């Protein structure tokens, strides 16, 4: 069970369900993102309610967010190998192992992003947003690096391909020898439809003009 599907543990009596984020007009269907954000917000509200002692959203800090993220690990499906495991750093283990299951870094990162937006949509102040706390960012970075090493998966951004430069006729003509200058000008006139001759679809190679 991923972090985005733990909503099955929440009920409709969540104290934040009435003020859930992404509210839409009556009869207007919610987008997939808004629906997921609402379920995540209700899940977090239920977690605060069941916390011992119960937590109030206004007093929630980055430390409480870390407790919530670690709590979600029990529902994870991502195998994270320990350093003593023979499959440590193996992207495709050939056999099962007793290493624990955890929430994948990508799921946690997306979850925190949705809850951070929901917090402010429900009246929270941006400067007091616990989901944007430095401790939470450091935790997510640590989870990413740890899982990358344990699972042998590198999280790197894809490099954008550089656009190919178009070949310009002008550049090609400049490479001609001096003795081909006149022929090049004639060929240029045919290509560009200039005054040296009528426009034609025929392209004459420079070697023919020698």
Secondary structure, DSSP 8 states (H G I E B T S, - for coil): --GGGGGGG--TT-TTSTT-SS---TT----HHHHHHHHHHHHHHHHHHHSSS---GGG--HHHHHHHHHHHGGG--EE---TTSTTTT-SS-SS-----EE--HHHHHHHHHHHHHHHHHTT--GGG-GGG-HHHHHHHHHHHHHHHHHHT----------------HHHHHHTS-GGGHHHHHHHHHHHHT-TTS---S----HHHH-
